[in-house]
Amino acid sequence: MRSRTRTAAAALGVAALSVTLLSATPANPAAAVVCKPTPAILASAPVSSYSLPGGATVRIWDTNTRSFTEGDRRLAVVRIPKASLTPTVVTSPTVARAARVSTMVAGDPNAVVVLNGGTFDPSVPGIPDRVQISKGVLRKLVRQAYSGGLYGGIAVDSVNKTITGGAFDLAGSFSTRAGSAMVGSVNWQMLPSQGVAVYTNAWGTRAHPAGSRVVVVAGTKVTKILTGTAASRRPATWEKFLTARTGSGAASLLAKVKVGDPATLWYGANGTTRYAGYPATAFSKPSGATGSGGAIVRDGAVDAPCSSRDEQPRPRSAIAWDAQGNMLVVAIAGKQFGSSWGGVSVHQFAGLLKQLGAVTAIRLDSGTSTTLWVRKTIGGPLVRLDRRSDDYEREVVDAVAFRAI
């Protein structure tokens, strides 16, 4: 998981901190940053390798020589040939409830590779802290102007079988005879400073933020006005709940709306793809999306921080691309120490990804959220690659699955 105080640039992977190894006699020795060296795990041959449906291949490196020491690591790499397996975003049952990755794809026999997805809001456990789109349905997003820098992620195109890094924005409006207001957020954990906040059935049963009034829209009509505790209940599948921050212009508009009024509500995601081996291009209505930690390899060079929390050894996960556009789905973990797991720093992970041939790499959630599963045959049992299948599996908010269809 990631702090909500990240800058917009870091969340996008557009201007992530570059690490500079200073000379032996820096102008300010106290400012020198020395990154931990990348472990030599790839110097040895993989301990296991095999093929998966759809042309994907698995390679696993496992030191397994120093039991329960920090240096013991297991690295799992799945290579997916360009335009072979179909990527899709799978999610927990609702926005406000996490689930295990293995549970998300348990009923999909064609999901042959699945990796944990985006980060979640540590202040509201179980809720993704950025964008979430699944099967073309926008489940969660906020306008960039009110996002606090939490709008970066990956865009999944299931039709063309591609994934790209993306900057996401929200478009939409609500109109009645009383006036119009823009849509400021969809299933967000806070009310936006401007515009209406929309909550759908995908939010779940957890109480959502609500202003003094909630307008319920079904189809093209206002059907209910809710106040008090009823305002935070779950919408039915055919309903949308609209609320707004008290004192805002949108709240003033909602105060004028009456039951039976005609209403028009629309919203959708758009933005720009970047950092995945393709020119930056505009997109709208992606088939899937999830948040990310930004690019850590760009143009074949490591671009990752090695200070503070990012220098701590932790399990890591990423999606990367080689020069030919093939995808690498990668996870690494170490042995468990008490309540935490070892692994590598962000900078070390980027170094390993570069050694694997990555010219671009975007990291997903890390720590105990890291989870990589495969099926060796379509419909076969799920096999965990980053750790033993019976090890602890944390509930997360979403995942990226690759389907053999």
N, C-alpha and C positions, 0 to 999 in steps of 0.2 A: 504494500500500500504506500501511498505517497501523501505528503503534506499538502494541504490546500493552499499553501502560501507560495507554491511554485510560480515563477513568472510565466507569462504567456509564451515568450520565446523558448523557454526550456521545455514547456509542455508540447510545443510544436516540433521540437527538434530543429528549429530554424537557426537558433543561435546558441546552442548548448555550449557550455564552457569548454574551451580548448585547453589541453594540458600542455604546459611548456616546461620541459626539463631544463633548468637553468644551468649555466656554466659552473665550473668549479669555483669561480670567484665572482659570485653574483654581487650586484651593487648593494643589495640588502639581504644578507645571508639568512635573516630570520624569515624572509618571505619565500625562501626556496621550497619547492614542492617535489618530493621524491616519491614516485609511484612504485608500488610493489611490482616486482618483475612478473611477467606472465608465466604461469607454471608450464613446465615442459611435458605436459601430459600427452601431447600429440607426437612427441618424439618416438613413442612406442607404437606398435601396431594395435589396431582395435582388438579388444578381447572378444567381440562378437560382431557379426555383420550378416544381414539377410535382406531379402526382398519383401516388399509389401504389394498388395493389389494396386493396379494403376501405374506401375513402374517406379514407385518410390522405393528407396533403399534405406536401411538402418545401419549405422555404425556406432559402437559403444566403446568408450575408453574407460577403464576403471583401474585406479592404482591398486587398491585393495591390498596394500602392503604394510600399512601402518594402522592397525585397527584403532578406531576411535581417536585419531589424531587430526589436527586441523588440516594437515596436508593431504589427507585422503579424499579423493574426489571421483565422481562418476560423471562423465560427459556423454550425453546422448544426442546424436545428430541424425535427422531424417532429411534426406535429399529428395525433393519433389520436382521432377522434370517440368519445365515450363509448359503451362496450359494442359496439364494432365489431370490431377485431382481437382475437384471443385471445392473452393473454400466457402465457408459459411460461418456466420456467427451464431452460436447457441448460447442460451441464457438460463439463468435460474427461473423458476416459475413466475416470479414477479420482480419488479424493479427493487422493491424494498425487502427482498429475501434472497440470501445466498444459497448455493447448492454445490455439491461436489461435481467436479468435471466429469468423472465417470458416470454419475447419475444423469447428467445432461444428455449424454449420447447413448445411454444404455439401450434405448429403444430404436436406435438407428443402426442397422446392421452394415450400412455402407460407409459409416464414419470410420475410416481406417487410420486416421491420425487426428489427435486432438490435443491442443495446448492451451493452458490457462490464458485468460485474456487480460483485460485492463485492470487498472487500479481502482480502489474503492475509497470512499470518504471515511477517514478514521474517526471523525466526530459523529457519524451516523452509520454504525457498522452494517455491512450488508448492502450498501447502496453504491453503485458505480459513481465515481466522482467526475466523470466526463460523459462523452457521448455514448449512446447505446442504440444500435439499430439491428434488428433481426428479421430476416425474411421480408425485407423491404418495409417493415413497420418501424417508425420512429418511436422508441420507448423512452428516451431521455435526452434532453439537450437544452442549452440555454443560449441566448444571444451572446455573441462575443463581447459586446460592450459591458455585460454584467457577469462575465464568467470568472473573473479573477485569474485568468490564464489557464483555465481547465478545458480548453476546447481542442487540444491536439489528440490525434489518434491514428487509426488505420482505417482505410476504406476498402471494403470487400466487394468485388464485382464477380458474382457467381456465374453470370452469363459468359464473360470472357475469361473466367478462371484466373483472375489476378487479384493481388492485394497491393495497395500503395499507402504510403504515409499521407495523412490528410489534415487540413485545417478546416474545421467545421463551423458553420454558422446556421442560425435558425431564422426562417422566414415565416410569416403568417400574420393573420389579422382576424379580428372578431368584429362583426358589424350588425347593428340592429337599427331600428328607427330612432333610437336615442343617440346614435353616433357610432364611432369606430375606434378601436384601439389595436395596437399591434400585439402579437403574441410574444411575450418576453421569455417564457420557459415552458417546457413540457416535462412533467414528472420530476421537477428539480427539488432538491432538499431544502431550498430557501426560496422565499418569494422574491422575484426580481424587483429592482428599484422602480422600473417603469414597465408598462404593459401588463397584460393579463397572464396569469399562471394557469396552465391547463393540466388537469390530472385525469388520467384514464384508468380503465380497469386493470391495465398492466402494472399500476403502482402497487397494488396488493392491499392487504388488510391493515397495515400499519397506518396510524393517523398521519396525514400529510399536513404541511403548513396551510393555514387558511386565514384570510382576512375576516372582516366582520360580516361579509356576505359572500355566498357562493351561488352562482347562477348555473343551473343545470341545463345543458343543451342536448337534445336528442334529435337527430336529423337536421331539419331546418327551423326548429322551433324551441323556444324557451319553455321547459316543462315544469320546472320547480325553482323555488328560491329557498336556500337552506341557511340557517343561522345556528349559532351555538355549537353543541357537540355534534349535531348532525352534519355540520359543514365539512368535517374531516373523515366521514365514512367513505367506503369504497364505491366508486361509480359502477353501475351495471355495464355490461359489455357494449351496450348501444348508447351509453351516456358519456358526456364530457363534463367535468366540473371546472368552472371558471371562477377564479378568485383573484384578488389583487392586494398589494400592500396598502394598509390603511393610510389615507392621506394622499395617495397618488391619483393622477388623472384617470387611470383605469378604474380605480375604486369608485370614483365619482360617477363614471359611466355605468358601472355595474349597479350602482344605487338607483339608477333611473329605469333599469330594465324590469319588465313585468312578465309574469307568467302568461304564455300565449303569444308573446311577441315573436315575429319572424326573426330568424337569426342566421347568419352565415359565418362559419368558422372553418378556417383552413390553416395548415402549417406543414412545414417540411424542412428537410436538411439540405443545405448546399455548401459548397466550399471549394477548396483547391487541393488536388493531390500533389505530392512531392516526395522526393527522397526515396524512390524505389526503382531507380533505373529508367524512369520515364520523364519526359518534360513536364513541367508544372501545367496542369490543365484543370479547368473548372469542371465540377460535377454537380449533379443534383439527383436526389433519390437513390443513393447507393443501396445495394441489396443488404449490406451489413456494415456495421462499424462498431469499434470499441476503442476505449482510450489506450494510450501508450505512454511510455516514459521517455519518448523521443529517440532520435537517431544517435547511435553511438559509433557507427562506422559510416563515413561518407566518402565517396570517390576513392575507395580503397584505403583510406587513412583512418586511424583511430581518432575519434573525437568524443572523448569521454572524460569526466572529472575523476580525480583521484584524491579527494580530500573529504574530511568529515565522514558522514554516513556512507557515502558512495565507496569509500575505501575499505569498508568492513566486509569480511568474507561472508557471503550469503548465497543461497541458491539463486539462480538467475534463469530467465527464459527470454528468447528473442526469435523474431522472424528475420531472415537475411536473404540477400539475393547475390548470386555470383554474376560474373561478367556476361554470361549467356542468358540471364533472366531466370535461371532455375532457382527455386526457393530452398532455403535451409531452415528447418524448424529445429531449434536447439534448446536444450535445457542442461543445466549442470547443478549438482548438489554435492554436499560433503556429508560426513558422519554427524550424528546428533550429539550435542553437548548440552545436557540438561534440557531446557525448554527451547533451545535454538539449534539451527543446523549450520554447519560450515558450508564452504563453497568458495567463491572468488569475489573480488571487488568488481565494480562496474568496468574499470579500466582494464583489468585482467581479462574479463569476459570479452570485451571488445577486441583485445589482442588475440584471443583464441578464435573469435569469429573471422578476423582478418586472415589468420593462418589457415582457416578452413576454406578460404577463397572468397569471402564476402567482400563485395564492393560497397554494399549498403546493408545496414542492420538496424532494426528498430527493436528496442527492448520492451517487453510487456511487464506485468507485475512480477515481483521477486519475493524472496523470503519463502515462508512456508506456503505461499500461494502457488509456487512453481510446481507444475504437474504436466507430464507428457505421457500420453497413452497411445498405443497402436493396436490394430487388429491384424494378425498375420494372414488371415483369410476373411473374406466378406462374410459377416455373420458370426465370425469366431469370437472367442473371449477377448476382453480387453487385457492388454499386457502393459504394465507400467515400465517406462524406460529410465526415468531419472532416479528412481528408488525402487525398493521391493514393492510388489503390488499390495502387500498387507501393511505397509507403512502408513503413518498418519497422512490423511488427505484433507486439506483444509477446504471449507466451503468458500467459493468465490462467486463473483457476480456474473461472469460470462466466460466464454472460451471460443477459440477458433478451431473449427473442425474442417478436415479435408476429406471429401467423400469420393468414393470410387463409383461413378455413374456414367 
